[in-house]
Amino acid sequence: MGRPSQGRLDLCALRHNAGVARQLAPHSKIMAVVKANAYGHGAVTIANALQAQVDALAVACIEEAMELRYAGISAPILLLEGCFEEQEVAQAAQLDLWITIENERQLRWLEEARLPAPISCWLKVDTGMSRMGVMPHLAPAYFQRLQATHNTRGEVVTYTHFASADDTRSQQTAQQIATFDALPFAGPRSAANSAGVLAWPNSHYDWVRPGYMLYGDSPMLESHDNARTLEPVMTLASAVISLRDVAAGQAVGYGGTWVAQRASRIATVAVGYGDGYPHKAPNGTPVLVNGQRASLAGRVSMDMITVDVTDLSFIEQGSEVVLWGAGLPLAEVAHCANTIGYELITRMPARTPRVVVRD
Ligand SMILES: *Cc1c(COP(=O)(O)O)cnc(C)c1O
């Protein structure tokens, strides 16, 4: 079997989570966000598993869309940041992609392009996140120009993105929705990311755009009822490869940052920051060994971690270890490492095999 560290994928969980989004937003179409290699899970695997269940996919750039098209994915695919260069407009039309328009330059490229076929356009409006999108007072003019050009196909969808929907106490989401609702033109609308789907029913409109929740973890800052049934899609798993007993006072790992307070048993596990496990995870970060909670003891190495298993029974070489996923929420580990679950999964390198264990 070789090195035991792997990202185990449960595609039933993926489809279950898409079903949760569908149930929460029953009157909206679903655009599944699969940018950044489907948040590290493998874009082609995820798109293939979801394609029949969702109405469209979304990625960050044309290269990501090409990977999906070349793998035979035929679902509509939206480029969330639109085109970065003029020539990409024709390429996008050729690949039958949908594009975002969010600035004057992109709109002019579209208007002036000679396309093999007209292209579906989503107009992005900045309702308060101040990152992407045209200012609300300019949106009507953009909308009119998009409707006027012969290069646009079908209805123009108007969309926006939330800055703080993960925080149910924040006023910002309600303000953004009010700004969005005040736009003085018609047509389909979209606003909700995962947090919008889960916690802001009046943000669902015609299309929802969940990403993170599909992978089975809650993006909410506090626990939320609607997120309770999400199931983790990826379990980062490995195994114990070495065991030792250390005396009280003995230091473990680089820099000797963990020192045994009592006679202790240390299990070495074949996973490290070279597999996407966060280097910043401190002593005490939870790790499951044979399904029992244990704590990280000592610094994370590139290929290994050390875990205090003194209080666990029946630990041996080959014992299964779970770093996050089934039985250990990604968000909990991310919180320990002072980051977000999005970053942990998105940064998982190709070195760690993604293995479908249930489809
Ligand atoms: C990434 C992204 C999403 C999905 O966000 P999640 O928090 O992962 O659900 C939705 N819309 C846009 C524009 C995005 O960039």
The ligand as an SDF file (V2000), in Angstrom:
LIG
                    3D

 15 15  0  0  0  0  0  0  0  0999 V2000
  -16.0140   31.0470   -3.6900 C   0  0  0  0  0  0  0  0  0  0  0  0
  -17.2920   31.7140   -4.0460 C   0  0  0  0  0  0  0  0  0  0  0  0
  -18.5240   31.1680   -3.6520 C   0  0  0  0  0  0  0  0  0  0  0  0
  -18.6420   29.9830   -2.7210 C   0  0  0  0  0  0  0  0  0  0  0  0
  -18.3670   30.3960   -1.4130 O   0  0  0  0  0  0  0  0  0  0  0  0
  -18.4720   29.3610   -0.1750 P   0  0  0  0  0  0  0  0  0  0  0  0
  -18.2600   30.1860    1.0250 O   0  0  0  0  0  0  0  0  0  0  0  0
  -17.3870   28.3600   -0.3970 O   0  0  0  0  0  0  0  0  0  0  0  0
  -19.8080   28.7480   -0.2720 O   0  0  0  0  0  0  0  0  0  0  0  0
  -19.6820   31.7700   -4.1190 C   0  0  0  0  0  0  0  0  0  0  0  0
  -19.6240   32.8700   -4.9150 N   0  0  0  0  0  0  0  0  0  0  0  0
  -18.4670   33.4280   -5.2830 C   0  0  0  0  0  0  0  0  0  0  0  0
  -18.4830   34.6420   -6.1340 C   0  0  0  0  0  0  0  0  0  0  0  0
  -17.2620   32.8850   -4.8520 C   0  0  0  0  0  0  0  0  0  0  0  0
  -16.1130   33.4720   -5.2080 O   0  0  0  0  0  0  0  0  0  0  0  0
  1  2  1  0
  2  3  1  0
  2 14  2  0
  3  4  1  0
  3 10  2  0
  4  5  1  0
  5  6  1  0
  6  7  2  0
  6  8  1  0
  6  9  1  0
 10 11  1  0
 11 12  2  0
 12 13  1  0
 12 14  1  0
 14 15  1  0
M  END
$$$$
